[in-house]
């Protein structure tokens, strides 16, 4: 029986990061992947959807310029879209493939062993690998479970990945759908609504069971994104309950029911289900090792990433925490460092930077206003419109805003930020660092930012809080705001 210091089941972003961190410690590592290394980080997920978003954004911007000049929009065939997707996938796949092969050579001391197959637990230290009707058992001092997740299905809706699709099938369509209904108005649903409406070839319908899309975010963000989607021709079914969705007579027919009893039946060409994801745990046979389950994923004890079995860790989507590529990688590194580096510091989820690929893009870190009201947290809030940022004016991209939330005291420590607009994902990072280090806002106010840049808007935000801004919120009331939020009541802060 082969013995390893670390066995990693799952070769997606989290599993791959875990294997590489194990190699950093000079440990003998076995990485098991049943399908393709990279997982949803490369295929049918992060890379493909964001490649689509980038391409659709360019098409939308170009067509907007052509429309102003009275010219016809460009006609980008889906075959060219597919070619771009394939190129992006191949580039990342080639990097992973070469990397793995080189790590298995003598010059790299053969620290990595890569196994194709399905990994399952036999005991707390033994893993069975099944591939092509062959099985073998290996032993590991530590085991990391990183098997990712898959799209959640809806009962009584038959997914064929041709007409009724999930994110696993949407990238493989052969032509722009003439019309499409998207079930689910969370981040992924809104991202695909943005993508296909930006291409301008598909009539998009978005089913939202609540009164507004992106209900977990502040209403000003939700409203801006919804307005832009509707300006692109997207129909948002608000407060809609999906009664039925089926492939019928060559079309997708769906029926909605609204408060008050009104119903509506609509036919479209394609349907995309975007109602969350579920962890891939069934084939792991965790019961053989005594690993317990929580409601959202693997049971996580007092020590983060570690299950109730001390030498078995759960990272990425199966951990039941935040299902993001960057968090999966961070959790994986944390698990390895706990196993081999005697790490005692707990992993913090307070400064997780996220991005939503919408129109405009939305980046977030920490808490938002909505959470402050729900949890009755007294705070100060500052908000600055993109229209007063020189770089945004130069780019002719003035739609958006920065919003920073700080403690309602003299220290004004940053609790959260939302950035909506161009370069939002880049702008958020400095604030994420300040949250992690608990540094004062003076750090940002005194930093010499590049000019012109979008991040200068962040500096102006904190200067507003410190009452030394260039533009005064009492003058530009439609573009700047500075207020306290206590017991859900907004009170303007006295500023020059």
Secondary structure as UniProt FT lines:
FT   STRAND          3..9
FT   HELIX           13..24
FT   TURN            25..26
FT   STRAND          29..33
FT   HELIX           39..41
FT   HELIX           46..68
FT   TURN            69..70
FT   HELIX           78..103
FT   HELIX           106..108
FT   TURN            109..110
FT   STRAND          112..116
FT   STRAND          118..121
FT   STRAND          126..131
FT   TURN            132..133
FT   STRAND          134..145
FT   STRAND          149..151
FT   TURN            155..156
FT   STRAND          164..165
FT   TURN            167..169
FT   HELIX           170..172
FT   STRAND          179..183
FT   HELIX           187..199
FT   STRAND          203..207
FT   TURN            215..216
FT   HELIX           219..231
FT   TURN            232..233
FT   STRAND          235..237
FT   TURN            238..239
FT   STRAND          240..248
FT   TURN            249..250
FT   STRAND          251..258
FT   TURN            259..260
FT   STRAND          263..268
FT   STRAND          270..273
FT   STRAND          277..279
FT   HELIX           282..284
FT   HELIX           286..288
FT   TURN            289..290
FT   TURN            304..305
FT   TURN            310..311
FT   STRAND          312..314
FT   HELIX           316..319
FT   HELIX           325..340
FT   TURN            350..351
FT   STRAND          354..356
FT   STRAND          362..366
FT   HELIX           369..374
FT   TURN            375..376
FT   STRAND          379..385
FT   HELIX           386..388
FT   HELIX           390..395
FT   STRAND          401..407
FT   STRAND          414..420
FT   TURN            422..423
FT   HELIX           424..427
FT   HELIX           429..437
FT   HELIX           442..446
FT   TURN            454..455
FT   HELIX           456..465
FT   TURN            466..467
FT   TURN            473..475
FT   TURN            477..479
FT   STRAND          480..486
FT   TURN            487..488
FT   STRAND          489..492
//
